[in-house]
Amino acid sequence: MKLAEEAGIQEDTLPAQMQSIYNNNKIEIDGKGKGYIFRLGSGDMITENEFVRRYKQITGSDELDDINTRRNKLSTALYAGLTLLGLSTLYYGVQNTERYCEADDAWAESACQANADTPGAKPVPSSIVDEYYNPKAKITNELGYAMAIIGGLMSAGFGSVLITKALNGDGGIYDHHLSDADARLYTSRYNRAFLRKTAREIRRSAYIPEIAPVMMGSSGLGFGLSGRF
């Protein structure tokens, strides 16, 4: 294991447990150019932001902190705008579920029909007989209901995507600020540091003091404790 030697660890001192932990959590670069991805030894893919967070945690270095930024600003802004449009449409529709009667409504809407002595009544211009309508009466505005429904659907659909975008600022696995070469350099540094840290933790957890009772004195009378640390 070349990496073990670079990390200052003898290969023959690596226990199976340590090798398993390292092999599942090491980070490799798959692909080339702009199409590369960060992949864990377990096979899971991670974003560049997640790599930066792991890099800082393991190495203690903040040299990559500047690239740990929101990667989906444009798409988040787009869905925020679409959600706002949906809310505006919904609000307009709810506020206009009714409308005032117009002259043409006198033919089909009884609520709009009026007599000559109805306060505010106006004659229907196209009528061949004396017919009147009440411009102050209100009827259902089908357009308003339609806009309310459409606005509600838009708000719910685009809003749910917006929430997902807002909570997932890491973007996709192909959103990179690091070049292919830099990504390989930093993953190599990460893997060496992770290997050293894993080795220390495994050895620390394996170091368990042993304490046992022993007979004391030449006659075998009395007891004491013997420990190995």
Secondary structure, DSSP 4 states (H G I P E B T S, - for coil): -HHHHHTT--GGG--HHHHHHHHHH-EEEESSGGG-EEEETTS-EE-HHHHHHHHHHHH---TTGGG-S-S-HHHHHHHHHHHHHHHHHHHHHHHTSEEE--GGGGGT-GGGEE-TTSTT-EE-TT-SS--EE-TT-EEE-HHHHHHHHHHHHHHHHHHHHHHHHHH-TT--TT--SS-HHHHHHHHHHHHHHHHHHHHHHHHHHH---EEEEEE-STTS-SEEEEEE-
